């Protein structure tokens, strides 16, 4: 059963529910609440579960949505349908302002920052005169469609659940796209994504705004459902409850938000109605039991309930093979102003008092394989990081195709045609090999977030996936294309990284220990691949410890020791160099 | 501005700042060792304060029963987790820590309650009652998910916060309590009057900060705790028992929380849910301290206390807004000063 068919069935079931004879109206209210919470939690899934940005402030965005429509409809007589876009815009603009600060926060500062403004906004809602302070605003009009007033819970039910299903569809579309892959790569750190041209700060801000707009939509619906607003549902406790919902349902899954909302809200309802009977009206015990059950749920399923449920459902949703598509046009080349592909002049990197790279100079010309070798700690990987803009050099000049890249961010260097792999593999382990490799083609696609949500990106997307599949076939991993990257052996993961780098259509390929973890036959295949790439016009700069491999393939070798270049030349020259022998074998006395 | 008011606000701010400092330190400690952001730290404050006040009123606090109940569950967890490799020594240790200890405390509390105990007796008894709760809490709630992501641990913390807050309501009721001051002495310098209570707060705060600093900087055990924080696997390979480190960190956090509670309950009325907001302000200080630095956390806590005192005087409506918004520039500065380190795994 495909996901799409499952979704249609789900939509039909939800549409049929209110028509079941004898359905208690109270259950419909419960379903309304589940839908409202699911909308907010869906934003959190994208923001927290997928993007790795934990927010304790989502309820504040519901507040922006709800108060915007409350003020405009009661004080200024706007129609709710006019305030809908306004509510979403207010929530979105608030997200831009808060997001510009928040997404710059790193590590644990981020969730704490969201707590800070989440609480501040709550107190602001409850203190400001024009939003009615603690009393809030009452008398909000109901939604109406022509003469049909959506006053009772059974009618607004349809508005809420249409919103939930449409948003789920848009979110799933977004995740399954060029932008979505960039978002999904965020959680694993920004270095790998940026090396392929992903603007990580912009991607973070995007999910932040998206989550806020979903919360704003929920707030707008809430205001017209309750017909009154006050600050309580927009405080820290509510924000925390939305996080509960996302985590209990499964923070990485869009449907986890809906399932989590169902579990948490039904659980709370059961506790509120039945516990007092058991404990003779000791109402405070409901929070105790709720808290304990939450911990128990997390101990049973730290990854959330949705993956457990999905394992029972008949989803045969294997990723389809990419369809043949028009070949991607070659990358737009940037005019070279130098015949040297890479030119490093006296590059220097100091970490405090430690000189990791000490005035190193070398160059790489077209159609050449250059190896950078040296004992551990010689500064090879640091040199790679200087070339690709991960680190900024303390001195010297590095230029690619004659363009100085000393202060360029990694994305610009990727645009110049430099692609790399990493010594410690940086793939997204829970994404398929195909999707990981497609991140490499990020700069060769153009579809944005909105086009992706509306599925207007299919042609672009097909080109990217076809290119990824082509590069995977080239490195010989077609059989593993649909496996999760994390399930491959380390050697294979390194090869996946090479395929991802090839997807950028590079001029210069930087490989950091590509042969580590490979078997003999695999190394021979890798050598053959690199020779083929060279014959097609690409240059390769590689760091490698396997001397047999290096001597066999390199045109030139640069030897570093303690950050300083001690030799360079052809493999034969380097092999005969007394300084190199001394560095590797100790003093020959 | 009147200089007397200025001095008074400053003194008020420093006193509450000292309490926030203590809580901030406990949060830093627990986070550093276990990666848990301990939202229930506020509950240790309420439990400490209300246990002390209940004892002072001559009654047996409900927290003794909570310790007993949690001990029994912790014992069951130990037995189930270790069922395949149980030795007599382990079983006896678990029995002693989880069953006999809270039983003894319960006995002592029942025997001593109802008499006119001195402040010192109640002070120590409160700590002895609440501290094991921290220990069992780690064993029951966190140890089984010690390897989960920070997010999952955080959500578990919130669940525990809800449960403990509800239990606080069940044990102590909805009405707030006040306890007797630890000292009736007072000292007057110029226009300022220092009560024995505030002097006690300063002294105990400084003592604890210096103590933690010595523990973590200069003892092998403290260094082992820090090692656990940096790399759990590495710490286990060199023979550090990470589960014991976690329990110890929680024990310390509970002790610090209890002491903070006892120190403030004579100054303000403590309700079952007061701890949360107090803990949160300790949190603000801990964050400004970067969740790593003890002295910075202490200084930040004082700043938070002073800002709070001044804003409650000039703009009491917006007190919380000001305190929590204060955090944002610090967070930005912190993030700029220490760019994100790539985490190898989640």
Boltz contact constraints between the chains, C-beta under 6 A:
constraints:
  - contact:
      token1: [A, 54]
      token2: [B, 151]
      max_distance: 6.0
  - contact:
      token1: [A, 101]
      token2: [B, 328]
      max_distance: 6.0
  - contact:
      token1: [A, 104]
      token2: [B, 335]
      max_distance: 6.0
  - contact:
      token1: [A, 105]
      token2: [B, 331]
      max_distance: 6.0
  - contact:
      token1: [A, 105]
      token2: [B, 335]
      max_distance: 6.0
  - contact:
      token1: [A, 106]
      token2: [B, 335]
      max_distance: 6.0
  - contact:
      token1: [A, 106]
      token2: [B, 340]
      max_distance: 6.0
  - contact:
      token1: [A, 107]
      token2: [B, 340]
      max_distance: 6.0
  - contact:
      token1: [A, 109]
      token2: [B, 331]
      max_distance: 6.0
  - contact:
      token1: [A, 109]
      token2: [B, 334]
      max_distance: 6.0
  - contact:
      token1: [A, 109]
      token2: [B, 335]
      max_distance: 6.0
  - contact:
      token1: [A, 112]
      token2: [B, 287]
      max_distance: 6.0
  - contact:
      token1: [A, 113]
      token2: [B, 331]
      max_distance: 6.0
  - contact:
      token1: [A, 116]
      token2: [B, 324]
      max_distance: 6.0
  - contact:
      token1: [A, 116]
      token2: [B, 327]
      max_distance: 6.0
  - contact:
      token1: [A, 116]
      token2: [B, 328]
      max_distance: 6.0
  - contact:
      token1: [A, 119]
      token2: [B, 324]
      max_distance: 6.0
  - contact:
      token1: [A, 120]
      token2: [B, 321]
      max_distance: 6.0
  - contact:
      token1: [A, 120]
      token2: [B, 324]
      max_distance: 6.0
  - contact:
      token1: [A, 120]
      token2: [B, 325]
      max_distance: 6.0
  - contact:
      token1: [A, 123]
      token2: [B, 320]
      max_distance: 6.0
  - contact:
      token1: [A, 123]
      token2: [B, 321]
      max_distance: 6.0
  - contact:
      token1: [A, 124]
      token2: [B, 321]
      max_distance: 6.0
  - contact:
      token1: [A, 127]
      token2: [B, 317]
      max_distance: 6.0
  - contact:
      token1: [A, 189]
      token2: [B, 342]
      max_distance: 6.0
  - contact:
      token1: [A, 191]
      token2: [B, 342]
      max_distance: 6.0
  - contact:
      token1: [A, 240]
      token2: [B, 158]
      max_distance: 6.0
  - contact:
      token1: [A, 247]
      token2: [B, 155]
      max_distance: 6.0
  - contact:
      token1: [A, 284]
      token2: [B, 166]
      max_distance: 6.0
  - contact:
      token1: [A, 284]
      token2: [B, 169]
      max_distance: 6.0
  - contact:
      token1: [A, 284]
      token2: [B, 170]
      max_distance: 6.0
  - contact:
      token1: [A, 287]
      token2: [B, 162]
      max_distance: 6.0
  - contact:
      token1: [A, 287]
      token2: [B, 166]
      max_distance: 6.0
  - contact:
      token1: [A, 288]
      token2: [B, 163]
      max_distance: 6.0
  - contact:
      token1: [A, 288]
      token2: [B, 166]
      max_distance: 6.0
  - contact:
      token1: [A, 288]
      token2: [B, 167]
      max_distance: 6.0
  - contact:
      token1: [A, 291]
      token2: [B, 159]
      max_distance: 6.0
  - contact:
      token1: [A, 291]
      token2: [B, 162]
      max_distance: 6.0
  - contact:
      token1: [A, 291]
      token2: [B, 163]
      max_distance: 6.0
  - contact:
      token1: [A, 292]
      token2: [B, 163]
      max_distance: 6.0
  - contact:
      token1: [A, 294]
      token2: [B, 159]
      max_distance: 6.0
  - contact:
      token1: [A, 295]
      token2: [B, 141]
      max_distance: 6.0
  - contact:
      token1: [A, 295]
      token2: [B, 156]
      max_distance: 6.0
  - contact:
      token1: [A, 295]
      token2: [B, 159]
      max_distance: 6.0
  - contact:
      token1: [A, 298]
      token2: [B, 152]
      max_distance: 6.0
  - contact:
      token1: [A, 298]
      token2: [B, 156]
      max_distance: 6.0
  - contact:
      token1: [A, 299]
      token2: [B, 144]
      max_distance: 6.0
  - contact:
      token1: [A, 299]
      token2: [B, 145]
      max_distance: 6.0
  - contact:
      token1: [A, 302]
      token2: [B, 145]
      max_distance: 6.0
  - contact:
      token1: [A, 302]
      token2: [B, 148]
      max_distance: 6.0
  - contact:
      token1: [A, 302]
      token2: [B, 152]
      max_distance: 6.0
